Amino acid sequence: MATATNATGNVSADSNTVTFTIAAGMADAPTVTSPANGALTNDNTPLVEGTATPGATVTVVLDGQSAGATTADASGRWQLELTTALAEGPHDVRANQRVGGATSADSVSNRFTVDTVGPPTTLKVDPTDTFDGTLVTASGVTEANASVTVFVNEVSVGTTRADANGLWTVALPLSSTPIGEHQVSAQATDAAGNAGPKAAAVAIIVRRVNQAWGGGGIGGGNGCSTVGGPALLGLALLLRRRRRS
């Protein structure tokens, strides 16, 4: 408020009172702690969190546009749940705060990537017709550095990581697999935790190594005789001698 004094020394009544606040300079910028810089997430509406001056109004800036505002609690922590789904790919997030009428500069930007799609994988099994105990390999191509799990009859039998070119190989442990036909499939999971579709199943046949003579004969039934080479030659000579006699 104020008063006025004229030339004769008369002092006026007090004026009306005006209340105002003097800001103590520009506020410090808040911090964004999540999503962290360089983060990879499969959540396309991630929770943005950070720290600021207790009671400050914090505005989140996402990809250069305001994404909303929130208030820091008594300990200075704040969070804002995004309501609009983010597109696949890289994004930029930062924040500023308003304290006592003063608005801070923006915080340091955090760049993060949204990835919600799992990677597909190819599948090749070699050989597909084999004997129990024989080495069989499953291989394929998927996203670089993805984790790949191989299944036999929907049961996981091995996991590996694809190399920088997306190539992967898993040796199948078939020594205890029952004789007969089985289905092999594979599934890749990326670094963000997204599981891709399973590769089309490949049928393999496991045959018995030491099938005895009789029954279905050589290679009869579901087995495969190991008799061959010199043994078969000897059998042919014996049959020829019997026909001559």
C-alpha positions in Angstrom: 0.0 0.0 0.0 1.0 3.7 -0.2 0.2 7.2 1.0 0.6 10.7 -0.6 1.7 14.0 1.0 0.8 17.4 -0.5 2.7 20.7 -0.5 1.1 21.8 2.8 2.1 18.5 4.5 -1.3 16.8 4.5 -1.0 13.0 4.3 -3.6 11.0 2.5 -5.2 7.8 3.7 -3.6 4.5 2.8 -4.1 3.1 -0.6 -5.5 -0.4 -1.3 -3.2 -3.3 -0.6 -1.6 -5.3 -3.5 -0.2 -8.8 -2.7 2.5 -10.2 -5.0 5.3 -12.9 -4.8 8.9 -12.5 -5.8 10.3 -15.7 -7.3 13.7 -16.7 -6.0 15.1 -17.1 -9.6 14.5 -19.9 -12.1 13.7 -23.3 -10.6 16.1 -26.2 -11.2 15.1 -28.7 -13.8 13.5 -31.9 -12.6 14.8 -35.4 -13.5 13.3 -38.2 -15.5 14.3 -41.6 -14.1 11.9 -43.9 -16.1 11.9 -44.7 -18.9 15.7 -44.6 -18.5 17.9 -43.3 -21.3 18.5 -46.2 -23.8 15.7 -48.3 -22.3 13.8 -50.9 -24.4 10.3 -51.6 -23.4 7.3 -53.7 -24.6 4.9 -51.4 -22.9 3.5 -48.8 -25.3 1.9 -46.7 -22.5 4.9 -46.7 -20.1 4.8 -45.0 -16.7 7.0 -41.8 -16.7 8.7 -41.2 -13.3 11.2 -38.8 -11.8 12.1 -36.4 -9.1 11.4 -32.7 -8.6 10.9 -30.0 -5.9 8.2 -31.2 -3.4 4.8 -29.8 -4.5 6.0 -28.6 -7.9 3.9 -29.0 -11.0 5.7 -31.2 -13.4 5.0 -31.2 -17.1 6.1 -34.1 -19.2 7.3 -33.4 -22.7 7.2 -36.5 -25.1 8.6 -36.3 -28.6 8.5 -32.5 -28.3 4.8 -32.3 -27.2 3.2 -31.9 -23.8 2.0 -35.3 -22.6 0.4 -34.1 -19.4 1.2 -32.7 -16.0 1.4 -34.0 -12.4 2.4 -32.9 -9.0 5.5 -34.0 -7.1 4.7 -35.5 -3.7 6.2 -34.4 -0.3 9.3 -36.4 -1.0 9.7 -34.9 -4.5 8.7 -38.0 -6.4 6.3 -37.8 -9.4 4.8 -40.0 -12.0 2.6 -39.8 -15.0 0.8 -42.7 -16.8 0.7 -42.1 -20.5 -2.9 -42.6 -21.9 -2.1 -42.6 -25.6 -0.3 -45.7 -27.0 3.1 -44.9 -28.4 4.1 -46.1 -31.9 6.8 -48.7 -32.3 10.3 -47.3 -32.4 12.4 -44.6 -30.6 10.9 -41.8 -28.5 12.2 -38.8 -26.5 11.0 -37.8 -23.0 11.9 -34.9 -20.8 10.2 -32.7 -18.2 10.1 -29.2 -16.6 8.7 -28.0 -13.3 6.9 -24.9 -12.0 7.7 -23.7 -8.5 6.4 -20.5 -6.9 5.6 -19.0 -10.3 8.9 -19.8 -11.8 9.2 -22.5 -14.6 12.4 -24.4 -15.0 14.2 -25.4 -18.2 13.6 -28.8 -19.5 15.4 -31.8 -18.0 18.0 -33.8 -19.9 16.2 -36.0 -22.5 15.9 -39.7 -22.2 15.6 -41.7 -25.4 13.9 -45.0 -25.2 12.4 -47.6 -27.7 9.0 -49.2 -27.8 9.0 -52.7 -29.1 5.8 -54.8 -28.7 6.1 -57.3 -31.6 7.8 -60.6 -31.2 10.2 -61.9 -33.9 9.4 -64.8 -36.2 11.9 -67.6 -36.8 12.6 -70.1 -39.5 13.2 -73.7 -38.7 15.2 -76.5 -40.3 15.8 -79.9 -38.8 18.5 -82.2 -40.1 18.1 -85.2 -40.5 14.4 -85.7 -40.2 14.7 -89.5 -40.5 17.1 -90.8 -37.9 18.1 -93.4 -35.3 17.8 -93.0 -31.6 21.1 -91.7 -30.3 22.0 -90.0 -33.6 22.8 -86.2 -33.5 20.0 -84.1 -34.9 20.2 -80.4 -35.1 17.5 -77.7 -35.4 18.6 -74.4 -36.9 17.1 -71.2 -38.3 17.2 -67.4 -38.7 15.5 -64.8 -36.5 16.1 -61.4 -35.1 19.6 -60.6 -34.1 20.4 -61.6 -30.5 16.9 -63.1 -29.9 16.5 -66.0 -27.5 15.3 -69.2 -29.3 13.6 -72.2 -27.6 13.2 -75.5 -29.4 10.3 -77.8 -28.6 9.8 -81.5 -29.3 6.1 -82.5 -29.0 5.5 -79.0 -27.3 8.1 -79.8 -24.6 11.1 -77.4 -24.4 14.4 -79.3 -25.1 16.9 -76.5 -25.5 17.4 -72.7 -25.6 20.1 -70.7 -27.4 20.7 -67.1 -28.4 20.9 -66.0 -32.1 24.1 -64.3 -33.2 24.4 -60.8 -34.6 23.2 -62.1 -38.0 20.2 -63.9 -36.4 21.5 -67.4 -37.0 21.0 -70.1 -34.3 21.5 -73.8 -33.9 20.4 -76.3 -31.2 21.4 -79.9 -30.9 18.3 -82.0 -30.1 18.8 -84.6 -27.2 16.9 -87.5 -28.8 18.7 -90.4 -26.9 15.6 -90.9 -24.7 13.0 -90.0 -27.3 10.6 -92.9 -28.0 10.7 -94.6 -31.4 8.3 -93.1 -33.8 7.2 -89.7 -35.3 7.7 -86.5 -33.3 7.0 -82.8 -34.0 9.8 -80.2 -33.7 9.0 -76.5 -33.4 10.8 -73.3 -32.3 10.0 -69.9 -30.9 12.0 -66.7 -30.7 11.8 -64.0 -27.9 13.4 -60.6 -28.4 15.3 -58.4 -25.9 12.1 -56.6 -24.9 10.5 -59.9 -23.8 8.1 -60.3 -26.8 7.6 -63.9 -27.9 7.1 -64.4 -31.6 4.9 -66.9 -33.3 6.1 -70.5 -33.3 7.7 -71.8 -36.5 5.7 -74.4 -38.4 6.4 -77.8 -36.9 8.7 -80.2 -38.7 8.0 -83.9 -38.4 10.9 -86.3 -37.6 11.0 -90.0 -37.4 13.2 -91.7 -34.8 14.0 -95.4 -35.5 15.6 -98.1 -33.4 19.3 -98.7 -34.0 19.6 -102.4 -32.9 16.5 -104.0 -34.4 16.7 -107.8 -34.3 16.2 -110.1 -37.3 12.7 -111.3 -37.8 9.4 -109.6 -37.6 9.4 -107.0 -40.3 12.8 -108.2 -41.7 15.6 -105.8 -42.4 14.4 -102.4 -41.8 10.9 -103.8 -41.1 8.4 -102.2 -38.8 9.6 -98.9 -37.3 13.2 -100.0 -36.9 16.3 -100.0 -39.0 18.8 -102.9 -39.0 22.5 -102.1 -38.6 23.4 -105.2 -40.7 25.0 -104.2 -44.0 28.3 -104.3 -46.0 30.2 -107.5 -45.5 27.3 -109.2 -43.7 24.9 -108.6 -46.6 27.6 -109.9 -49.0 28.0 -113.1 -47.0 24.3 -113.6 -47.0 24.1 -113.3 -50.8 26.9 -115.8 -51.3 25.2 -118.3 -48.9 21.9 -118.0 -50.8 23.7 -118.5 -54.2 25.4 -121.7 -52.9 22.0 -123.1 -51.6 20.4 -122.5 -55.1 23.3 -124.4 -56.8 23.0 -127.3 -54.5 
